[in-house]
Amino acid sequence: MKISVIGCGYLGAVHAAAMAELGHDVVGVDVDESKVEMLNSGRAPFFEPDLNDLVASGIASGRLRFTTEMADVEGARLHFITVGTPQREGSDSADMRFVDASIEALVPWLHPGDLVVGKSTVPVGTAARLAALVAKSAPGTNVAWNPEFLREGFAVKDTLAPDRLVYGIASGDETATTLLDEVYASILAAGTPRIVTDFATAELVKVSANAFLATKISFINAMAEIAEATGADVTQLADAIGHDVRIGRRFLNAGVGFGGGCLPKDIRAFRARAEELGIGESLAFLREVDSINLRRRERVVELAAQVLGGSVAGKRIAVLGLAFKPDSDDIRDSPALDIANRLAALHAVVVSTDPEAIENATRNYPDLSYARSAEEAAKGSELVILLTEWKDYRELDPVAFGSIVADRAIIDGRNCLDSVRWREAGWEYRSLGRP
């Protein structure tokens, strides 16, 4: 099947390459010429494990290409909308300009029997609104909503072997289900669960999943605050309650909290949409979820001041990690980068490093100092703060690493190090929610 993918950012580039891998003829469309040029050369414009190989394979096969011309979607039967929905400036609501613009640009090239498939995370009610617009402007064209569930660092796997497929379709629209089944035939053949539902439910699946995960993460961070006040160990607490099958251990890791381009803006937009619908009280708790998450960042700054004798001013601090999570170069709403900037604003001498995110961080925060390795960042430091749990940092040798710092003091912002091992190597070890 010939498919178009409108928007070739993180979601779109991965989806386009994955659809080509499944055997479809795919054209990706984006307004950014440099991004299109890079993708056509077989390289992704961001770091994601295995994606470069997937893009290069699709280009080499002739099944994948990228363009800035919307006219190149001519002949495609399915058109995936994968543009971003960032937080609107000055508001918690989602900015729908890019979704609306992509539909407006696509409509002249639609033909009866085509299917427009939304994958972007949108406020509930968007699919119905866009379906009405498409029906008026391009009669005979249908709309479906097929939310994405990608985890950065696992996006290729999550696209080619998802844990579920969700189709939101208009009542009685069997054609949309048939076309989507054809697109995902090999995935469905592998036994992937498929849920066919209405527009609103499909839209709610992604935001409600994100809201639940954010709540779970903030819950354990709230328990970390209690643990710090009482001398309890939040990691052992999480292990104990995680054995309860109703709760589970995943996403119960206390630390500096969540960030990235999805969870923070999605829970804010979800709450804003509930308020627009007149039911804001139903999601009022998400405001506290957000607040707990942001408090963890300030707690790290407070801990740093404690370790350094009351003030960070003039102290050399090494920050390990800039991306919001490992195996990504994404710095959007990154707790690590936020903390580095807070420390710098308090006149600390901050040297930050990350295996993949330095280029993005430098572009956005040129006044920070950067180093290419943990060893270079930590040389002569009076405090080391681990903020993104990259494997390289988790596997640091505390003895060898201790030989390059001025003072053996570390804050483990992700609770991912062996505290006994580091203390035995002479380090003052501090973490969040652990004694």
Secondary structure as GFF3:
##gff-version 3
##sequence-region A 1 435
A	DSSP	beta_strand	2	6	.	.	.	ID=ss1
A	DSSP	alpha_helix	10	21	.	.	.	ID=ss2
A	DSSP	beta_strand	25	29	.	.	.	ID=ss3
A	DSSP	alpha_helix	33	40	.	.	.	ID=ss4
A	DSSP	alpha_helix	51	61	.	.	.	ID=ss5
A	DSSP	beta_strand	64	67	.	.	.	ID=ss6
A	DSSP	three_ten_helix	70	73	.	.	.	ID=ss7
A	DSSP	beta_strand	78	81	.	.	.	ID=ss8
A	DSSP	alpha_helix	97	106	.	.	.	ID=ss9
A	DSSP	three_ten_helix	107	109	.	.	.	ID=ss10
A	DSSP	beta_strand	115	118	.	.	.	ID=ss11
A	DSSP	alpha_helix	126	137	.	.	.	ID=ss12
A	DSSP	beta_strand	142	145	.	.	.	ID=ss13
A	DSSP	alpha_helix	155	160	.	.	.	ID=ss14
A	DSSP	beta_strand	165	169	.	.	.	ID=ss15
A	DSSP	alpha_helix	174	183	.	.	.	ID=ss16
A	DSSP	alpha_helix	185	189	.	.	.	ID=ss17
A	DSSP	beta_strand	194	197	.	.	.	ID=ss18
A	DSSP	alpha_helix	199	230	.	.	.	ID=ss19
A	DSSP	alpha_helix	234	242	.	.	.	ID=ss20
A	DSSP	alpha_helix	263	276	.	.	.	ID=ss21
A	DSSP	three_ten_helix	280	283	.	.	.	ID=ss22
A	DSSP	alpha_helix	285	307	.	.	.	ID=ss23
A	DSSP	beta_strand	316	320	.	.	.	ID=ss24
A	DSSP	alpha_helix	335	345	.	.	.	ID=ss25
A	DSSP	beta_strand	349	353	.	.	.	ID=ss26
A	DSSP	alpha_helix	358	364	.	.	.	ID=ss27
A	DSSP	beta_strand	369	370	.	.	.	ID=ss28
A	DSSP	alpha_helix	374	378	.	.	.	ID=ss29
A	DSSP	beta_strand	383	386	.	.	.	ID=ss30
A	DSSP	alpha_helix	391	394	.	.	.	ID=ss31
A	DSSP	alpha_helix	398	402	.	.	.	ID=ss32
A	DSSP	beta_strand	409	412	.	.	.	ID=ss33
A	DSSP	alpha_helix	419	424	.	.	.	ID=ss34
A	DSSP	beta_strand	428	431	.	.	.	ID=ss35
###
